[in-house]
Amino acid sequence: MADQQRTTAPDPVLEDASTRDRVARSILEHGPSTAAELAERLQLTPAAIRRHLAVLIEVGHLGSRDQRVYGQRGRGRPAKVFYLTDTGRAEFYQSYDQLAIRALEFLRDRGGEQAVVAFAEQTMQEVAHRFADDDREYASPVEALTEVLNEQGFVASLQPVASGTQLCQYHCPVAHVAREFPELCVAETRMFSELLGSHVQRLATIAHGDGVCTTHVPRPVHPERSE
């Protein structure tokens, strides 16, 4: 009948684009990943994940490299890991990066490097205030900081290591700006140290081309959060 509703078949092009977005977002949230890890995480077949990875590499959103192996390596070639390029990461940015860079250049020209440092420290205060005001119970200060960072869009997680904990941030909303003005990264690291009451060491940053911002928090971390 003419007035009957027709069933619209799913558009395979739109479905593929949606799946590729899921692949890219999974790498954003979990860091560089192997094809096997992505397939398991997204419940996709190995053939499907390879097809989507090939497209994302072709358009410049992903790159690949040999997986880093810590400790003794087994036989055979190391697995490939896939990571977001600057182009791929830019798909997730919402801030006006170029405007921010020009504003900071203006600030530096008028007020010198110290003005940029002061601005960088001021931008970190939102995280510091939220950390201080958070009255939820956590096992440790670094877990509290991780939760605050997640609420601020940094997609953070903790990875235990023999000498302490690594705080990993898989997304940086200001990475493009921080590449031009590393004072932002320096201020963030200093803030982490102050909030956790511990000397911390920045091992990697997205702004410098690494897949993840990684901060080493050594043991022991002070058991109480600073007021």
N, C-alpha and C positions, 0 to 999 in steps of 0.2 A: 504493500500500500504506500501511496505517495507521502502520507503524513506519518509513516512509521519512522522512528529514529534509526539512523544508520549507525552501526558500530564502526568507529574510526580505529583503524589499525595503528599501533604504535609506530612512530617515525623512527626508523633505525638510525638516521643521522643524529637526531636529537638524543637518542639513547646512548649512542657512542660518545657524544660530547659530554653527556652527564657522567658517564663512567670514567672518562679521562679526567674530568674534574675531581672525581672521587680518588683516582690514582694520585693526582698531584697533591690533593689535600692530605692524603695519607702520608705522603713523603714530607709535607710541610709539618705535620703534627708529630711524626715519629722519627724524622731524620732520614738520611740516606738509607735505602732499603734494597734488598735483593728482589729479584722477580718472584722467587719462592715465597718470601715474606709478604710481598704485596698480594700475591694470589691467595694466600691463606687468610690474610687480614680482611680482604674484600670479598672472599668467597667467589673467586673467579678461577677459571681453568688456566693452566700454564699457557696454552695457546692464545687465549683471550688477553691475558696480561701482557704477553710479548707483543701482540698486535697493537695494543694501546701504548705501550712504551715506545715502540718504533715510531708511532705518529708524534708523540710528545717530543721525542728527540729530533725528529725531522723539522718540526716547527720551532725548535730552539728552546722549549720549555724545560727540558731535562738534559742532563749529561750523564755519562757513566764513567766509572773508574774501577780498578781492582779493589776488592774489599781489603781493608787493612786487617792484618792478622797479628794479634798480640800473643807473645809466647811462641812456642814451637809450632811451625807450620806443618800441616799434613801433606800427603802426596797430592799431586795434581795442581792444576791452575786454580788460583783463588777465584771466588765467585765475583761477579760484577755487582756493584751497587749503583743505584740510580739516585741522582740528587737534583734539586731544583737549581736552574741557572738564574741569573739576575732577571732575565726575561720572564721565566716562569714564576719567580717570586713576586715580580711586579704585578702579576694578575691579582694578587691578594692585597696589594697596598690600597689604602683609602685616603691617605694624607696627600697634601699638596707638596710633594718633595721639592720640586724646583723653587717654589715660592719660599719654602722654609730655608733652603740653601741661600737664596738671594738675601733673605732677611738676616741670616747669620753673617753673611759676608759684609752687609751694611753695618751690622753691629760691631764686627771686628775692625772695620775701617774707622769707625767713629770712636770706639772705646778700647780698642786693642785686644790682645789675647785674653786678658783677665776678664773682660766683659763676657767673652764667649764661655769661659770657665764658670763664671757666676751664673750665666743663663743655664748651662748644662746641669749644674748642681740644683738649680731651682726646678728644673723639669723633673728631677728625681723625687721631689718632695711629695708628689701625689702617692707614689708607692710607699714612701716612708710613713705618711700619715695613715694610709689604709692599714699598714702593718701594725702601727701603734694602736689603732682603734679597733682592731679585730680581737674580739673577746672569746672566740671559739677555742676549743681545746685541741692542741696538736701534740704529737709525740716529741717534736723538737722545733726550735725556731726556724730551721731551714725548711721544714715542711710548711710552716705558716707563711714564710716568704714565697714559697712555690705557689701556694694557693692564691696569694695576692697577685702574683705575676700572671697567673692564668686569668684572673678576673680583669686584668689590664690588657689581655690579648697577646701575651708573650708565648703561649703554648709551652709551658714549662713542665719538667719532670725531674725526678731524682734518680741517679744511677749510683749504687754503692760501689766503692772501690776499696782496695786494701788499706789505703792511707786516709780514708774519709768518705766524702760524698762528692759527686759531680752534679752540679746544678746545670741542667741543659735547657736552653730556650730555643725552640724550633722555629720561632717567628719573631721578627723584630720590626715593629711598625715604623721605625725611623732608620732602617738599615742604610738606605740610600743617602740620607743626610749624614749619618755617622761616618760613612766612608769619607766624606769631605771634612767632617769635623769630629775627629776621634775623641775630642773632649767629652762627648756624650757617653762613650764607652767607659772612659776613665772615671767619670762621675758616678756611673752606675756601679762599677766595681768598688769604688770607695764607699758607696752607700751600703752595698751588701756587707762589707767588712764591718761597718758601724752597727748595722742592724743585728748582725749575727754575733758580734763581739769576738770576732776571730779574723786572723789574717787569711784572706782568700787570694787565689791566683787565677787570673783570666787565661785560659788555655787556647781559646779559639773564639772568633767572632764572625757572624754573618757579614758584617760590614767589610771585613778583610777577605771575603771570599770563601769562608768556611761554611759548611752546611748547617752548623749548629753553633750557637753561642754557648761555650762551655766554661764553667767556673768551678775550680776545685776548692772545696771547703774541707780543710783538714780536721782531724780529730784532735782534741775534743772541741765540740761547739758548746759554748756557754749554755747551761741548761735553762736559763730564764731569759725571756725576751726583755730587751731594755725598755724602760718606760719612756 
